[in-house]
Amino acid sequence: VVRQGITINGLPLMTRGGYGGAFDVANLDRYYSDCVIGGPGAFMIPVNDWTQFPEAIRRKLVLELAGPVSRQWAAEEAAHPPVVLADDRPAADCLAGEKMWRNRGWMMDSR
């Protein structure tokens, strides 16, 4: 989709624990930067604590609606860093989630 000119932004939820804790991806922000976001002006806004979630959602929507060439984008970036821009050097294992899903058998009762 990136080759078609579509931009993919991200909101990695880096809160640990809970029901899905067994499937936490180490360095999820790096994974998003390397494997998820892309396209013109792509960015992500990491959420490290659930108290950050409402503001992160608001910022993401404002930035997506405003677009990277707008004054609003520049004002948001200056007032609330960091927005992490896309990097074209993959370092994370982009199949980490798929491998966890494939290897989930350790959680299942073998019959």
C-alpha positions as CSV (number, residue, x, y, z in Angstrom):
1,V,0.0,0.0,0.0
2,V,2.9,2.4,0.6
3,R,3.9,2.0,-3.0
4,Q,0.4,3.1,-3.9
5,G,1.0,6.4,-2.0
6,I,-0.9,5.4,1.1
7,T,0.5,6.5,4.4
8,I,0.4,4.2,7.4
9,N,0.8,5.8,10.8
10,G,1.0,4.0,14.2
11,L,0.0,4.1,17.8
12,P,2.1,1.4,19.5
13,L,0.5,0.5,22.9
14,M,3.6,-0.3,25.0
15,T,1.7,-1.0,28.1
16,R,2.9,-4.3,29.7
17,G,1.0,-7.1,31.3
18,G,-2.7,-8.0,31.2
19,Y,-4.4,-10.8,29.3
20,G,-2.3,-10.3,26.2
21,G,1.0,-10.0,28.0
22,A,2.3,-13.3,26.6
23,F,2.2,-11.7,23.2
24,D,4.0,-8.5,24.0
25,V,6.6,-7.6,21.3
26,A,9.9,-6.4,22.8
27,N,10.7,-2.8,21.6
28,L,7.3,-2.4,20.0
29,D,8.1,1.2,19.1
30,R,11.1,0.0,17.1
31,Y,8.9,-2.7,15.5
32,Y,6.4,-0.1,14.4
33,S,9.1,2.2,13.1
34,D,10.8,-0.6,11.1
35,C,7.8,-2.8,10.1
36,V,4.5,-1.0,10.3
37,I,4.6,2.7,9.5
38,G,5.5,4.0,6.1
39,G,4.7,6.4,3.3
40,P,4.9,10.1,2.9
41,G,5.1,11.9,6.3
42,A,4.5,8.6,8.2
43,F,4.8,8.8,12.0
44,M,4.0,7.0,15.2
45,I,3.1,8.1,18.7
46,P,4.2,5.5,21.4
47,V,1.9,5.0,24.4
48,N,3.8,3.8,27.5
49,D,1.0,4.2,30.0
50,W,-2.7,4.1,29.7
51,T,-2.9,7.7,31.0
52,Q,-1.2,8.8,27.8
53,F,-3.7,7.1,25.5
54,P,-6.4,9.9,25.2
55,E,-3.8,12.6,24.3
56,A,-2.0,10.2,21.9
57,I,-5.3,9.5,20.1
58,R,-6.0,13.2,19.9
59,R,-2.6,14.1,18.6
60,K,-2.6,11.3,16.0
61,L,-6.0,12.4,14.6
62,V,-5.0,16.1,14.5
63,L,-1.8,15.3,12.7
64,E,-3.5,12.9,10.3
65,L,-6.2,15.4,9.5
66,A,-3.8,18.4,9.3
67,G,-1.2,16.7,7.2
68,P,2.6,17.1,7.4
69,V,2.8,20.4,5.5
70,S,0.4,22.3,7.7
71,R,1.1,24.8,10.4
72,Q,-0.9,22.6,12.8
73,W,1.4,19.7,12.2
74,A,4.5,21.9,13.1
75,A,2.8,23.3,16.2
76,E,1.8,19.8,17.5
77,E,5.4,18.5,16.8
78,A,6.9,21.4,18.7
79,A,4.5,21.3,21.6
80,H,4.5,17.5,22.1
81,P,7.5,15.6,21.0
82,P,8.3,12.9,20.1
83,V,6.5,12.0,17.0
84,V,8.8,9.3,15.5
85,L,9.1,9.6,11.7
86,A,9.5,6.5,9.5
87,D,12.9,5.2,8.9
88,D,13.8,3.0,5.9
89,R,16.4,0.8,7.7
90,P,14.6,-2.3,9.1
91,A,16.3,-3.6,12.2
92,A,13.3,-5.3,14.0
93,D,12.0,-8.7,13.2
94,C,9.0,-7.8,11.1
95,L,7.6,-11.3,11.6
96,A,7.7,-11.2,15.4
97,G,4.0,-11.2,15.9
98,E,3.4,-13.9,13.3
99,K,6.1,-16.1,15.0
100,M,4.4,-15.6,18.4
101,W,1.1,-16.6,16.9
102,R,2.5,-19.6,15.2
103,N,4.3,-20.8,18.4
104,R,1.3,-20.1,20.6
105,G,0.9,-23.9,21.1
106,W,2.7,-23.7,24.4
107,M,-0.5,-22.0,25.8
108,M,-2.9,-24.6,24.3
109,D,-3.7,-27.9,25.9
110,S,-2.2,-30.6,23.6
111,R,-4.7,-33.3,22.9
